[in-house]
Amino acid sequence: MAHSRSPTLAVVTGASSGIGYELAQLCAAHGHDLVIAADEPGIESAAGALKGTGVTVHALQLDLSTTQGVDRLCAEVERTGQPVGILCANAGHGLGKAFLDQDFKDARHVVDTNVTGTLHLLHRLGNGMRAQGFGRILITGSIAGFMPGAFQAVYNGTKAFIDSFSWALRNELKDSGVTVTCLMPGPTQTEFFQRADLMDTKVGQDKKDRPQDVARAGFDAMMSGEGDVVAGWKNRVQAALANVTPAGTLAEQHRKMAEPGSGRD
């Protein structure tokens, strides 16, 4: 079904597959033209599928852990000449294994993607949204941010930062016309676990949520102006328990899910 040209743009990062692609589909279904980005060549095939919805799609393969990647994305947004009505800051990477066994370049890349690059993009595009007096921001955090992530220590630490930051930014923007929503999924059936080298772990092998369902929960919460949403009832129970469980206990529980080899019978 074709749409008339949207007066506003939706920017979605990490949109080549998984939750990001599903978020882009939902934005397109609501008639928003798209600027989508990812660090994988699959962003081009995603763009081809999204163009079938009748909206204009600008796709970029770039690394949002770098200043240059964020600059390129923002330059493309400016070239469209359209105001940003929706920003889905979804790009993120995971990393399994014990912290001291990781290559530090890999650990730093997770921090630079999940935290530094996300903040840089929010600062650049958020200023424009505040100046125009409207817009909706959806930041993909995680229930991982509620627990010390033994054998995923860096990833969980970045998500704890993002979960907290999103609430602070929401408060700062409360009178601006711009809303901020944090989507906090649990384990979701995406390429995350392969890319993070977690396939031999219990969490890598366990049943996961569908990305379509997670994206729909986040999109609906964003459109309603909610502060956050934990996707899936099991994850909501886990998040609630995490708030009253000692950190040492949570770390040991996480170890049983994420320690290399824990997925073997």
Accessible surface in RSA format (square Angstrom, percent):
REM  Atomic radii and reference values for relative SASA: ProtOr
REM  Chains: A
REM  Algorithm: Lee & Richards
REM  Probe-radius: 1.40
REM  Slices: 20
REM RES _ NUM      All-atoms   Total-Side   Main-Chain    Non-polar    All polar
REM                ABS   REL    ABS   REL    ABS   REL    ABS   REL    ABS   REL
RES MET A   1   182.93  94.7 126.30  83.6  56.63 134.8 100.83  85.7  82.10 108.8
RES ALA A   2    87.46  80.4  60.97  94.1  26.49  60.2  61.90  87.2  25.56  67.7
RES HIS A   3    47.34  25.9  25.97  18.1  21.36  54.7  12.85  13.2  34.48  40.1
RES SER A   4   103.18  87.2  78.86 105.2  24.32  56.0  56.27 119.8  46.91  65.7
RES ARG A   5   146.48  61.5 116.26  59.3  30.22  71.9  71.80  98.1  74.67  45.3
RES SER A   6    10.96   9.3   4.95   6.6   6.01  13.8   5.40  11.5   5.55   7.8
RES PRO A   7   109.90  80.1  93.96  85.7  15.94  58.0 106.49  87.9   3.42  21.2
RES THR A   8    20.56  14.6  20.56  20.8   0.00   0.0  16.02  21.5   4.55   6.9
RES LEU A   9     0.00   0.0   0.00   0.0   0.00   0.0   0.00   0.0   0.00   0.0
RES ALA A  10     0.00   0.0   0.00   0.0   0.00   0.0   0.00   0.0   0.00   0.0
RES VAL A  11     0.10   0.1   0.10   0.1   0.00   0.0   0.10   0.1   0.00   0.0
RES VAL A  12     0.11   0.1   0.00   0.0   0.11   0.3   0.00   0.0   0.11   0.3
RES THR A  13     1.87   1.3   1.87   1.9   0.00   0.0   0.09   0.1   1.78   2.7
RES GLY A  14    20.02  24.7   0.00   N/A  20.02  24.7  14.04  38.5   5.98  13.4
RES ALA A  15     0.00   0.0   0.00   0.0   0.00   0.0   0.00   0.0   0.00   0.0
RES SER A  16    19.76  16.7   6.21   8.3  13.55  31.2   1.68   3.6  18.08  25.3
RES SER A  17    39.57  33.4  31.83  42.5   7.74  17.8  25.90  55.1  13.68  19.2
RES GLY A  18    15.61  19.3   0.00   N/A  15.61  19.3   6.08  16.7   9.53  21.3
RES ILE A  19    19.63  11.2  16.74  12.5   2.88   6.9  16.74  12.1   2.88   7.8
RES GLY A  20     0.43   0.5   0.00   N/A   0.43   0.5   0.00   0.0   0.43   1.0
RES TYR A  21    38.46  18.0  38.46  21.9   0.00   0.0  30.56  23.0   7.91   9.7
RES GLU A  22    29.48  16.9  29.12  22.0   0.36   0.9   1.14   2.2  28.34  23.1
RES LEU A  23     0.14   0.1   0.14   0.1   0.00   0.0   0.14   0.1   0.00   0.0
RES ALA A  24     0.00   0.0   0.00   0.0   0.00   0.0   0.00   0.0   0.00   0.0
RES GLN A  25    67.12  37.5  64.38  47.0   2.74   6.5  11.05  23.5  56.06  42.5
RES LEU A  26    22.30  12.4  22.00  15.7   0.31   0.8  22.30  15.7   0.00   0.0
RES CYS A  27     0.00   0.0   0.00   0.0   0.00   0.0   0.00   0.0   0.00   0.0
RES ALA A  28     0.00   0.0   0.00   0.0   0.00   0.0   0.00   0.0   0.00   0.0
RES ALA A  29    61.62  56.7  40.31  62.2  21.32  48.5  44.37  62.5  17.25  45.7
RES HIS A  30    97.14  53.1  65.54  45.6  31.59  80.8  49.52  51.0  47.61  55.4
RES GLY A  31     9.67  11.9   0.00   N/A   9.67  11.9   8.63  23.7   1.03   2.3
RES HIS A  32    27.50  15.0  27.50  19.1   0.00   0.0  17.60  18.1   9.90  11.5
RES ASP A  33     2.88   2.0   2.88   2.9   0.00   0.0   0.00   0.0   2.88   2.9
RES LEU A  34     0.00   0.0   0.00   0.0   0.00   0.0   0.00   0.0   0.00   0.0
RES VAL A  35     0.02   0.0   0.00   0.0   0.02   0.1   0.00   0.0   0.02   0.1
RES ILE A  36     0.00   0.0   0.00   0.0   0.00   0.0   0.00   0.0   0.00   0.0
RES ALA A  37     0.10   0.1   0.06   0.1   0.04   0.1   0.06   0.1   0.04   0.1
RES ALA A  38     6.28   5.8   2.52   3.9   3.77   8.6   6.28   8.9   0.00   0.0
RES ASP A  39    49.56  34.7  27.95  27.8  21.61  51.1  16.40  38.6  33.16  33.1
RES GLU A  40    37.46  21.5  37.16  28.1   0.30   0.7  15.22  29.4  22.24  18.2
RES PRO A  41    97.35  71.0  91.03  83.0   6.32  23.0  91.50  75.5   5.86  36.4
RES GLY A  42    30.22  37.3   0.00   N/A  30.22  37.3  26.34  72.3   3.88   8.7
RES ILE A  43     0.00   0.0   0.00   0.0   0.00   0.0   0.00   0.0   0.00   0.0
RES GLU A  44   104.87  60.2  96.31  72.9   8.56  20.4  50.14  97.0  54.72  44.7
RES SER A  45    84.76  71.6  65.19  87.0  19.57  45.1  58.53 124.6  26.23  36.7
RES ALA A  46     6.38   5.9   0.82   1.3   5.55  12.6   5.96   8.4   0.42   1.1
RES ALA A  47     2.62   2.4   2.62   4.0   0.00   0.0   2.62   3.7   0.00   0.0
RES GLY A  48    44.84  55.3   0.00   N/A  44.84  55.3  30.58  83.9  14.27  31.9
RES ALA A  49    56.10  51.6  31.71  48.9  24.39  55.5  43.49  61.2  12.61  33.4
RES LEU A  50     0.11   0.1   0.00   0.0   0.11   0.3   0.11   0.1   0.00   0.0
RES LYS A  51   113.05  55.2 100.29  61.5  12.76  30.4  47.89  43.1  65.16  69.4
RES GLY A  52    64.53  79.6   0.00   N/A  64.53  79.6  38.06 104.4  26.47  59.3
RES THR A  53    37.28  26.5  32.53  33.0   4.74  11.3  37.19  49.9   0.09   0.1
RES GLY A  54    38.44  47.4   0.00   N/A  38.44  47.4  19.30  53.0  19.14  42.9
RES VAL A  55    11.10   7.3   0.94   0.9  10.16  24.5   4.49   3.9   6.61  17.9
RES THR A  56    55.49  39.5  48.65  49.3   6.84  16.3  32.36  43.5  23.12  35.0
RES VAL A  57    11.52   7.6   0.00   0.0  11.52  27.8   0.00   0.0  11.52  31.3
RES HIS A  58    48.00  26.2  42.74  29.7   5.26  13.4  35.59  36.7  12.40  14.4
RES ALA A  59    28.63  26.3   3.31   5.1  25.31  57.6   3.31   4.7  25.31  67.1
RES LEU A  60    13.97   7.8  11.16   8.0   2.81   7.1  13.97   9.8   0.00   0.0
RES GLN A  61    80.92  45.3  67.88  49.6  13.04  31.0  17.29  36.8  63.63  48.3
RES LEU A  62    11.48   6.4   1.38   1.0  10.11  25.4  10.75   7.5   0.74   2.0
RES ASP A  63    52.53  36.8  48.36  48.1   4.17   9.9  24.48  57.6  28.05  28.0
RES LEU A  64    13.42   7.5  10.17   7.3   3.26   8.2  10.17   7.1   3.26   8.8
RES SER A  65    17.06  14.4   4.35   5.8  12.70  29.3   0.16   0.3  16.90  23.7
RES THR A  66    49.93  35.5  43.37  44.0   6.55  15.6  46.32  62.2   3.61   5.5
RES THR A  67    82.89  59.0  76.25  77.3   6.64  15.8  42.52  57.1  40.37  61.0
RES GLN A  68   128.79  72.0 126.32  92.3   2.48   5.9  61.29 130.5  67.51  51.2
RES GLY A  69     3.67   4.5   0.00   N/A   3.67   4.5   3.28   9.0   0.40   0.9
RES VAL A  70     0.31   0.2   0.31   0.3   0.00   0.0   0.31   0.3   0.00   0.0
RES ASP A  71    57.24  40.1  54.37  54.1   2.87   6.8  24.03  56.6  33.21  33.1
RES ARG A  72   121.01  50.8 117.03  59.7   3.98   9.5  56.39  77.1  64.61  39.2
RES LEU A  73     0.13   0.1   0.13   0.1   0.00   0.0   0.13   0.1   0.00   0.0
RES CYS A  74     1.79   1.4   1.76   2.0   0.03   0.1   1.76   4.5   0.03   0.0
RES ALA A  75    36.65  33.7  33.56  51.8   3.09   7.0  35.58  50.1   1.07   2.8
RES GLU A  76    27.91  16.0  27.91  21.1   0.00   0.0   2.01   3.9  25.90  21.1
RES VAL A  77     7.75   5.1   7.19   6.5   0.57   1.4   7.19   6.2   0.57   1.5
RES GLU A  78   125.53  72.1 102.67  77.7  22.86  54.4  49.11  95.0  76.41  62.4
RES ARG A  79   168.41  70.7 133.38  68.0  35.03  83.4  76.11 104.0  92.30  55.9
RES THR A  80    23.24  16.5   0.44   0.5  22.80  54.3   7.67  10.3  15.57  23.5
RES GLY A  81    69.61  85.8   0.00   N/A  69.61  85.8  37.50 102.9  32.11  71.9
RES GLN A  82    21.92  12.3  12.51   9.1   9.41  22.4  14.16  30.1   7.76   5.9
RES PRO A  83    55.12  40.2  44.42  40.5  10.70  38.9  54.34  44.9   0.78   4.9
RES VAL A  84    11.27   7.4   9.28   8.4   1.99   4.8   9.28   8.1   1.99   5.4
RES GLY A  85     7.37   9.1   0.00   N/A   7.37   9.1   4.38  12.0   2.98   6.7
RES ILE A  86     3.05   1.7   3.05   2.3   0.00   0.0   3.05   2.2   0.00   0.0
RES LEU A  87     0.00   0.0   0.00   0.0   0.00   0.0   0.00   0.0   0.00   0.0
RES CYS A  88     0.32   0.2   0.32   0.4   0.00   0.0   0.32   0.8   0.00   0.0
RES ALA A  89     5.42   5.0   1.68   2.6   3.74   8.5   2.71   3.8   2.71   7.2
RES ASN A  90    18.82  13.0  11.61  11.2   7.20  17.3   0.61   1.5  18.21  17.6
RES ALA A  91    19.63  18.0  13.34  20.6   6.29  14.3  14.56  20.5   5.06  13.4
RES GLY A  92    31.88  39.3   0.00   N/A  31.88  39.3   6.69  18.4  25.19  56.4
RES HIS A  93    24.70  13.5  23.56  16.4   1.14   2.9  12.96  13.4  11.74  13.7
RES GLY A  94     8.75  10.8   0.00   N/A   8.75  10.8   0.00   0.0   8.75  19.6
RES LEU A  95    26.72  14.9  26.39  18.9   0.33   0.8  26.39  18.5   0.33   0.9
RES GLY A  96     2.68   3.3   0.00   N/A   2.68   3.3   0.00   0.0   2.68   6.0
RES LYS A  97    72.80  35.5  71.88  44.1   0.92   2.2  63.96  57.6   8.83   9.4
RES ALA A  98    28.90  26.6  26.14  40.3   2.75   6.3  27.80  39.2   1.09   2.9
RES PHE A  99    92.14  46.1  82.87  51.3   9.27  24.1  82.92  50.3   9.22  26.4
RES LEU A 100   161.36  89.9 131.16  93.8  30.20  75.9 133.92  94.1  27.44  73.8
RES ASP A 101   111.59  78.2  78.88  78.5  32.71  77.4  22.73  53.5  88.86  88.6
RES GLN A 102    25.31  14.2   4.09   3.0  21.22  50.5   9.06  19.3  16.25  12.3
RES ASP A 103    75.45  52.9  59.67  59.4  15.78  37.3  27.42  64.5  48.03  47.9
RES PHE A 104   131.78  65.9 125.24  77.6   6.55  17.0 126.83  76.9   4.95  14.2
RES LYS A 105   158.84  77.5 150.25  92.2   8.59  20.5  95.45  85.9  63.39  67.5
RES ASP A 106    71.88  50.4  68.67  68.3   3.22   7.6   9.14  21.5  62.74  62.6
RES ALA A 107     2.38   2.2   2.13   3.3   0.26   0.6   2.38   3.4   0.00   0.0
RES ARG A 108   141.65  59.5 140.12  71.4   1.53   3.7  29.64  40.5 112.01  67.9
RES HIS A 109    62.19  34.0  59.51  41.4   2.68   6.8  45.63  47.0  16.55  19.3
RES VAL A 110     3.66   2.4   3.66   3.3   0.00   0.0   3.66   3.2   0.00   0.0
RES VAL A 111    57.72  38.0  57.72  52.3   0.00   0.0  57.72  50.1   0.00   0.0
RES ASP A 112    33.30  23.3  33.30  33.1   0.00   0.0   3.11   7.3  30.19  30.1
RES THR A 113     6.52   4.6   5.17   5.2   1.35   3.2   5.00   6.7   1.52   2.3
RES ASN A 114     1.75   1.2   0.00   0.0   1.75   4.2   0.46   1.1   1.29   1.2
RES VAL A 115    19.93  13.1  19.93  18.0   0.00   0.0  19.93  17.3   0.00   0.0
RES THR A 116    72.98  51.9  69.23  70.2   3.74   8.9  58.58  78.7  14.40  21.8
RES GLY A 117     4.18   5.2   0.00   N/A   4.18   5.2   3.43   9.4   0.75   1.7
RES THR A 118    13.46   9.6   8.53   8.6   4.94  11.8   6.22   8.4   7.25  11.0
RES LEU A 119    47.86  26.7  44.94  32.2   2.92   7.3  45.22  31.8   2.64   7.1
RES HIS A 120    50.57  27.6  44.41  30.9   6.17  15.8  31.36  32.3  19.21  22.4
RES LEU A 121     3.67   2.0   3.67   2.6   0.00   0.0   3.67   2.6   0.00   0.0
RES LEU A 122     7.23   4.0   3.04   2.2   4.19  10.5   3.36   2.4   3.87  10.4
RES HIS A 123   127.19  69.5 119.47  83.0   7.72  19.7  87.06  89.7  40.13  46.7
RES ARG A 124    87.23  36.6  70.56  36.0  16.68  39.7  29.78  40.7  57.45  34.8
RES LEU A 125    15.39   8.6  12.61   9.0   2.78   7.0  14.04   9.9   1.35   3.6
RES GLY A 126     9.84  12.1   0.00   N/A   9.84  12.1   8.23  22.6   1.61   3.6
RES ASN A 127    62.52  43.1  55.06  53.2   7.46  18.0  25.63  61.7  36.89  35.7
RES GLY A 128    39.12  48.2   0.00   N/A  39.12  48.2  35.20  96.6   3.92   8.8
RES MET A 129     1.96   1.0   0.91   0.6   1.05   2.5   0.91   0.8   1.05   1.4
RES ARG A 130   136.00  57.1 126.22  64.3   9.78  23.3  29.46  40.3 106.54  64.6
RES ALA A 131    92.41  85.0  49.55  76.5  42.86  97.5  61.10  86.0  31.31  82.9
RES GLN A 132    59.84  33.5  27.56  20.1  32.27  76.8  29.15  62.1  30.68  23.3
RES GLY A 133    35.79  44.1   0.00   N/A  35.79  44.1  19.53  53.6  16.26  36.4
RES PHE A 134    85.15  42.6  85.15  52.7   0.00   0.0  85.15  51.6   0.00   0.0
RES GLY A 135     7.31   9.0   0.00   N/A   7.31   9.0   2.43   6.7   4.89  10.9
RES ARG A 136    76.05  31.9  76.05  38.8   0.00   0.0   9.56  13.1  66.49  40.3
RES ILE A 137     0.51   0.3   0.51   0.4   0.00   0.0   0.51   0.4   0.00   0.0
RES LEU A 138     0.60   0.3   0.23   0.2   0.36   0.9   0.23   0.2   0.36   1.0
RES ILE A 139     0.74   0.4   0.74   0.6   0.00   0.0   0.74   0.5   0.00   0.0
RES THR A 140    14.27  10.2  10.61  10.8   3.66   8.7  10.15  13.6   4.13   6.2
RES GLY A 141     1.50   1.8   0.00   N/A   1.50   1.8   0.00   0.0   1.50   3.4
RES SER A 142     9.81   8.3   9.81  13.1   0.00   0.0   1.95   4.1   7.87  11.0
RES ILE A 143     6.40   3.6   6.40   4.8   0.00   0.0   6.40   4.6   0.00   0.0
RES ALA A 144    13.72  12.6  11.49  17.7   2.23   5.1  13.69  19.3   0.02   0.1
RES GLY A 145    14.87  18.3   0.00   N/A  14.87  18.3   0.15   0.4  14.73  33.0
RES PHE A 146    59.37  29.7  39.43  24.4  19.94  51.9  46.13  28.0  13.24  37.9
RES MET A 147    15.18   7.9   8.78   5.8   6.40  15.2   5.12   4.3  10.06  13.3
RES PRO A 148    57.30  41.8  44.53  40.6  12.77  46.4  56.40  46.6   0.89   5.6
RES GLY A 149     4.87   6.0   0.00   N/A   4.87   6.0   0.33   0.9   4.55  10.2
RES ALA A 150    27.35  25.1  16.30  25.2  11.05  25.1  25.73  36.2   1.63   4.3
RES PHE A 151    32.52  16.3  26.30  16.3   6.22  16.2  26.60  16.1   5.92  16.9
RES GLN A 152    10.86   6.1  10.83   7.9   0.03   0.1   0.03   0.1  10.83   8.2
RES ALA A 153    48.68  44.8  38.10  58.8  10.58  24.1  39.01  54.9   9.67  25.6
RES VAL A 154    22.44  14.8  15.27  13.8   7.18  17.3  21.44  18.6   1.01   2.7
RES TYR A 155    22.73  10.6  22.73  12.9   0.00   0.0   6.10   4.6  16.63  20.5
RES ASN A 156     3.07   2.1   2.03   2.0   1.04   2.5   1.88   4.5   1.19   1.1
RES GLY A 157    41.96  51.7   0.00   N/A  41.96  51.7  33.13  90.9   8.83  19.8
RES THR A 158     6.84   4.9   4.15   4.2   2.69   6.4   6.10   8.2   0.74   1.1
RES LYS A 159     8.59   4.2   8.59   5.3   0.00   0.0   2.59   2.3   6.00   6.4
RES ALA A 160    41.51  38.2  35.25  54.4   6.26  14.2  36.82  51.8   4.69  12.4
RES PHE A 161    88.15  44.1  79.19  49.0   8.96  23.3  86.60  52.5   1.55   4.4
RES ILE A 162     1.87   1.1   1.87   1.4   0.00   0.0   1.87   1.3   0.00   0.0
RES ASP A 163    12.59   8.8  11.49  11.4   1.10   2.6  11.83  27.8   0.76   0.8
RES SER A 164    76.69  64.8  64.10  85.6  12.59  29.0  36.29  77.3  40.40  56.6
RES PHE A 165    53.69  26.9  48.99  30.3   4.70  12.2  53.46  32.4   0.23   0.7
RES SER A 166     1.68   1.4   0.92   1.2   0.76   1.8   0.90   1.9   0.78   1.1
RES TRP A 167   117.00  47.0 113.87  55.1   3.13   7.4 106.70  56.9  10.30  16.7
RES ALA A 168    51.74  47.6  41.30  63.7  10.43  23.7  50.58  71.2   1.16   3.1
RES LEU A 169    29.52  16.4  28.13  20.1   1.39   3.5  29.24  20.5   0.29   0.8
RES ARG A 170    62.02  26.0  60.82  31.0   1.20   2.8  11.35  15.5  50.68  30.7
RES ASN A 171    90.29  62.3  83.84  81.0   6.44  15.5  20.22  48.7  70.07  67.7
RES GLU A 172   136.45  78.3 101.29  76.6  35.17  83.7  42.25  81.7  94.21  76.9
RES LEU A 173    13.99   7.8  13.58   9.7   0.41   1.0  13.64   9.6   0.34   0.9
RES LYS A 174   145.03  70.8 110.93  68.1  34.10  81.2  68.71  61.8  76.32  81.3
RES ASP A 175   133.51  93.5  94.39  94.0  39.12  92.5  43.70 102.8  89.81  89.6
RES SER A 176    27.22  23.0   9.10  12.1  18.13  41.8  20.48  43.6   6.75   9.5
RES GLY A 177    48.22  59.5   0.00   N/A  48.22  59.5  31.58  86.6  16.65  37.3
RES VAL A 178     5.23   3.4   0.20   0.2   5.03  12.1   0.20   0.2   5.03  13.6
RES THR A 179    40.62  28.9  37.70  38.2   2.92   7.0  40.60  54.5   0.02   0.0
RES VAL A 180     0.65   0.4   0.38   0.3   0.28   0.7   0.38   0.3   0.28   0.8
RES THR A 181     0.04   0.0   0.00   0.0   0.04   0.1   0.04   0.1   0.00   0.0
RES CYS A 182     0.72   0.5   0.70   0.8   0.01   0.0   0.70   1.8   0.01   0.0
RES LEU A 183     0.00   0.0   0.00   0.0   0.00   0.0   0.00   0.0   0.00   0.0
RES MET A 184     6.03   3.1   6.03   4.0   0.00   0.0   4.16   3.5   1.88   2.5
RES PRO A 185     8.40   6.1   7.79   7.1   0.61   2.2   7.79   6.4   0.61   3.8
RES GLY A 186    10.25  12.6   0.00   N/A  10.25  12.6   3.37   9.2   6.88  15.4
RES PRO A 187    46.11  33.6  39.42  35.9   6.69  24.3  44.36  36.6   1.74  10.8
RES THR A 188     7.82   5.6   5.15   5.2   2.67   6.4   5.02   6.7   2.81   4.2
RES GLN A 189   104.77  58.6  96.05  70.2   8.72  20.8  40.51  86.2  64.26  48.7
RES THR A 190    28.68  20.4  15.82  16.0  12.86  30.6  21.23  28.5   7.45  11.3
RES GLU A 191    80.17  46.0  79.12  59.9   1.06   2.5  33.93  65.6  46.25  37.8
RES PHE A 192    45.45  22.7  36.51  22.6   8.94  23.3  42.72  25.9   2.73   7.8
RES PHE A 193    11.53   5.8  11.53   7.1   0.00   0.0  11.53   7.0   0.00   0.0
RES GLN A 194   100.66  56.3  82.19  60.1  18.47  44.0  43.27  92.1  57.40  43.5
RES ARG A 195   114.28  48.0  78.31  39.9  35.97  85.7  39.87  54.5  74.41  45.1
RES ALA A 196     0.45   0.4   0.06   0.1   0.39   0.9   0.35   0.5   0.10   0.3
RES ASP A 197    82.11  57.5  77.77  77.4   4.34  10.3  26.72  62.9  55.39  55.2
RES LEU A 198     0.73   0.4   0.73   0.5   0.00   0.0   0.73   0.5   0.00   0.0
RES MET A 199    79.82  41.3  77.30  51.2   2.52   6.0  76.67  65.2   3.15   4.2
RES ASP A 200    47.68  33.4  39.83  39.6   7.85  18.6  31.53  74.2  16.15  16.1
RES THR A 201     1.29   0.9   1.29   1.3   0.00   0.0   1.29   1.7   0.00   0.0
RES LYS A 202    93.04  45.4  92.59  56.8   0.45   1.1  62.72  56.5  30.32  32.3
RES VAL A 203    13.23   8.7  12.72  11.5   0.50   1.2  13.18  11.5   0.04   0.1
RES GLY A 204     3.28   4.0   0.00   N/A   3.28   4.0   0.00   0.0   3.28   7.4
RES GLN A 205   105.10  58.8  75.95  55.5  29.15  69.4  21.13  45.0  83.97  63.7
RES ASP A 206    58.13  40.7  50.73  50.5   7.40  17.5  21.35  50.2  36.78  36.7
RES LYS A 207   196.88  96.1 163.26 100.2  33.63  80.1 125.45 112.9  71.43  76.1
RES LYS A 208    26.60  13.0   8.58   5.3  18.02  42.9   7.67   6.9  18.93  20.2
RES ASP A 209    46.78  32.8  41.99  41.8   4.78  11.3  10.89  25.6  35.89  35.8
RES ARG A 210   132.22  55.5 130.83  66.7   1.39   3.3  60.33  82.4  71.90  43.6
RES PRO A 211    19.43  14.2  19.43  17.7   0.00   0.0  19.43  16.0   0.00   0.0
RES GLN A 212    75.08  42.0  70.15  51.3   4.94  11.8  26.44  56.3  48.65  36.9
RES ASP A 213    75.33  52.8  66.49  66.2   8.84  20.9  29.21  68.7  46.12  46.0
RES VAL A 214     1.98   1.3   1.52   1.4   0.46   1.1   1.98   1.7   0.00   0.0
RES ALA A 215     0.00   0.0   0.00   0.0   0.00   0.0   0.00   0.0   0.00   0.0
RES ARG A 216   108.34  45.5 108.34  55.2   0.00   0.0  41.62  56.9  66.71  40.4
RES ALA A 217    29.40  27.0  18.94  29.2  10.47  23.8  27.30  38.4   2.10   5.6
RES GLY A 218     0.00   0.0   0.00   N/A   0.00   0.0   0.00   0.0   0.00   0.0
RES PHE A 219     1.30   0.7   1.30   0.8   0.00   0.0   1.30   0.8   0.00   0.0
RES ASP A 220    64.37  45.1  61.54  61.3   2.83   6.7  28.25  66.5  36.12  36.0
RES ALA A 221     3.21   3.0   1.57   2.4   1.64   3.7   2.56   3.6   0.65   1.7
RES MET A 222     0.04   0.0   0.04   0.0   0.00   0.0   0.04   0.0   0.00   0.0
RES MET A 223    66.40  34.4  52.16  34.5  14.24  33.9  52.50  44.6  13.90  18.4
RES SER A 224    81.48  68.8  43.57  58.2  37.90  87.3  25.08  53.4  56.40  79.0
RES GLY A 225    15.73  19.4   0.00   N/A  15.73  19.4   7.44  20.4   8.29  18.6
RES GLU A 226    82.04  47.1  75.45  57.1   6.59  15.7  34.41  66.5  47.64  38.9
RES GLY A 227    11.04  13.6   0.00   N/A  11.04  13.6   0.31   0.8  10.73  24.0
RES ASP A 228    50.16  35.1  41.31  41.1   8.85  20.9   0.34   0.8  49.82  49.7
RES VAL A 229    27.76  18.3  23.13  20.9   4.63  11.2  27.76  24.1   0.00   0.0
RES VAL A 230    21.17  13.9  17.13  15.5   4.04   9.7  17.13  14.9   4.04  11.0
RES ALA A 231     3.55   3.3   3.08   4.8   0.46   1.1   3.55   5.0   0.00   0.0
RES GLY A 232    32.31  39.8   0.00   N/A  32.31  39.8  24.35  66.8   7.96  17.8
RES TRP A 233   163.12  65.5 161.05  78.0   2.07   4.9 135.67  72.3  27.44  44.5
RES LYS A 234   143.02  69.8 136.14  83.5   6.88  16.4  80.57  72.5  62.45  66.5
RES ASN A 235    10.19   7.0  10.19   9.8   0.00   0.0   0.00   0.0  10.19   9.8
RES ARG A 236   124.28  52.2 117.94  60.1   6.34  15.1  51.84  70.8  72.44  43.9
RES VAL A 237    77.51  51.0  73.99  67.0   3.52   8.5  77.42  67.3   0.08   0.2
RES GLN A 238    61.35  34.3  58.55  42.8   2.79   6.6  26.88  57.2  34.47  26.1
RES ALA A 239     8.08   7.4   8.03  12.4   0.05   0.1   8.08  11.4   0.00   0.0
RES ALA A 240    60.72  55.8  49.60  76.5  11.12  25.3  54.90  77.3   5.82  15.4
RES LEU A 241   104.69  58.3 104.46  74.7   0.23   0.6 104.69  73.5   0.00   0.0
RES ALA A 242     8.58   7.9   0.54   0.8   8.03  18.3   0.93   1.3   7.65  20.3
RES ASN A 243   117.65  81.1  82.22  79.5  35.43  85.3  25.28  60.8  92.37  89.3
RES VAL A 244   120.02  79.0  86.16  78.0  33.86  81.6  95.74  83.2  24.28  65.9
RES THR A 245    32.68  23.2  20.40  20.7  12.28  29.3   9.88  13.3  22.80  34.5
RES PRO A 246    93.07  67.8  80.71  73.6  12.36  44.9  92.46  76.3   0.61   3.8
RES ALA A 247    64.24  59.1  54.98  84.8   9.26  21.1  55.84  78.6   8.40  22.3
RES GLY A 248    56.07  69.2   0.00   N/A  56.07  69.2  42.09 115.5  13.99  31.3
RES THR A 249    61.18  43.5  54.14  54.9   7.04  16.8  36.11  48.5  25.06  37.9
RES LEU A 250    14.02   7.8  13.56   9.7   0.46   1.2  13.56   9.5   0.46   1.2
RES ALA A 251    27.78  25.5  27.21  42.0   0.56   1.3  27.53  38.8   0.25   0.7
RES GLU A 252    85.91  49.3  83.58  63.2   2.34   5.6  37.38  72.3  48.53  39.6
RES GLN A 253    91.83  51.3  88.60  64.8   3.23   7.7  34.75  74.0  57.07  43.3
RES HIS A 254     8.19   4.5   7.82   5.4   0.37   0.9   0.84   0.9   7.35   8.6
RES ARG A 255    95.26  40.0  95.26  48.6   0.00   0.0   9.24  12.6  86.02  52.1
RES LYS A 256   132.01  64.4 122.62  75.2   9.39  22.4  77.41  69.7  54.60  58.2
RES MET A 257    51.48  26.7  51.48  34.1   0.00   0.0  23.74  20.2  27.74  36.7
RES ALA A 258     0.06   0.1   0.06   0.1   0.00   0.0   0.06   0.1   0.00   0.0
RES GLU A 259    57.03  32.7  57.03  43.1   0.00   0.0   8.97  17.3  48.07  39.2
RES PRO A 260    52.71  38.4  34.82  31.7  17.88  65.0  35.22  29.1  17.49 108.7
RES GLY A 261    17.81  22.0   0.00   N/A  17.81  22.0   6.97  19.1  10.85  24.3
RES SER A 262    38.50  32.5  10.91  14.6  27.58  63.5  23.36  49.8  15.13  21.2
RES GLY A 263    22.45  27.7   0.00   N/A  22.45  27.7   4.83  13.2  17.63  39.5
RES ARG A 264   172.51  72.4 146.84  74.9  25.67  61.1  64.87  88.7 107.65  65.2
RES ASP A 265   194.29 136.1 120.30 119.7  73.99 175.0  72.45 170.5 121.84 121.5
END  Absolute sums over single chains surface
CHAIN  1 A    11930.2       9401.0       2529.2       6761.1       5169.2
END  Absolute sums over all chains
TOTAL         11930.2       9401.0       2529.2       6761.1       5169.2
